[in-house]
Amino acid sequence: MRHTTLVLALFRLVDLFGQGIWTQLDDHPGGERYAQAAFSIDGKGYVCTGFNGSNNTDALWEYEPTTDQWTQKAPLPGGARQYASAFSIGDTGYVLCGWDNVNDIDYNDLWAYYPQSDTWQQKASLPANPRNSGVAFSIGGIGYYGTGAANAIWYNDFWAYDPTTDTWTQRANFPGNARRQAVGFASGGLGYIGTGESSGVRYRDFYAYDPLTNTWEQRANLGTNNRRTAFAFTISDQGYVGGGVDFVENWNDFNRYDAASNSWVPVASFPLPVRRNGVSFTVADSAYIVGGNGQSPILDEVWRFSPDVSTAITALQDQMRPIHPNPVADQLRFSSAGQEAYRIMGLDGKVLARGRSAGFIDVHDLAPGAYVLVLDDNGSRSIARFVVTR
C-alpha cells in the first residue's frame, strides 16, 4: 500500500508540474498594496505606486529574483497614485496615468525610469484625457497604451509612444466596448487586450492588435467567467491571464493563450481561492504576482509562477535532483557543492519550509504526504519529488 500511495502521489506531481507551479516567496517589504504598476528590466522586477486602503504611494521597489530581495529606489516624482500603468523598452521603464483618489486627480503624465542611475525623467504626456486603470505593453521598441476610465467615462482609444522622438501617435481604437481594469500582454509581435468592466458590465472578450497593419482582430473569449482586475503576463512569448473578480465572485484560475489554435489552455490555478487587483511582472522564465486583494484584506504576498519547471514526464526527470532516502522519515540528503537555497512545497504550491543547505534537510516536522523540493544555486534550479512516511 505504501508503494501504491507513492506512485499515485508522484503521478499527481507530474500533473501539477505539467501545468506549472506556484511558489510563495517572502512578503513585499513595502507593505500591503493593490492597484500598483510594474515592469521588468535586465533581470529585475519593479513595482511602483499603489494604494493601501488609506493612502496612495509614489514608492518604487526593485526585486532581485536570484536573492529574493527587495530594494527601495527613487520614488515616482509625479506624485502618489493608484491604477497607474507601466511598460519597459530596453533598459528603461515607463509609468503613466493613474488616479489620486485622496485628492481626486486623474493623470495623463508619463515618466521614464533609468535603473542604472536610479533617476526619473518626465516625458511627453499622453495627448488624451487623464485616466486610470488602462492597459500598457510594448512591442518592437514602441510602447502602447489604451482603454481606462475617469469620472465615470470609459475609454477605448489606443496610443503608441515612440521613445526615440518622445512622441505619441493615436492608433486604431480598441474595438471592444470602452472599459477600465482590463488586462493586456504582448506575444508573437501582437498585443492583446481583454476582460475589464464598464458601467457595471464585466467582460471576458479578447482582441489582438497588429502594429504592422494597425488593425484589431477578435480572438477567443477567456473561459466562461467575466472578470476585471485580473492578472496578465508573458513568459517565453506566451500570454497568461487569470484571477480577478466578477461582481462578488472571485476567480483563481489561470490560462495560457495558444495563438495557433486560438484557444485558452488551463494551467495551474493560483493556490489560494481568491486573487485580484494586484500587479505582475516577468523575469526570465517566471512571472511574479505582488500584493492585491483577497476577499477583503489588502495583501503584501509575493508569488512566483514557473510554467517551465516541466511540461512532460521526460522534461521533469531531466531536472530532477537525486535525493535519498525516498520515502523519507527524518532527513533528506542530496549531492551539493555548497550552500544552496531550498524551498519545500506542498502539492498546492504553498511554501512549507525554506532555508539554505549543503546537502541535507531535516523534514521531521512535515506530516506524512507528498512534497516538492526546489533547489536554487546561482540561478540554476533543480527539483526533487519526495514522500514523507513514518
Summary of the structure (lengths in Angstrom):
residues: 390
radius of gyration: 21.6
end to end distance: 13.3
largest distance: 69.2
contacts: 1351
relative contact order: 0.13
helix: 6%
strand: 52%
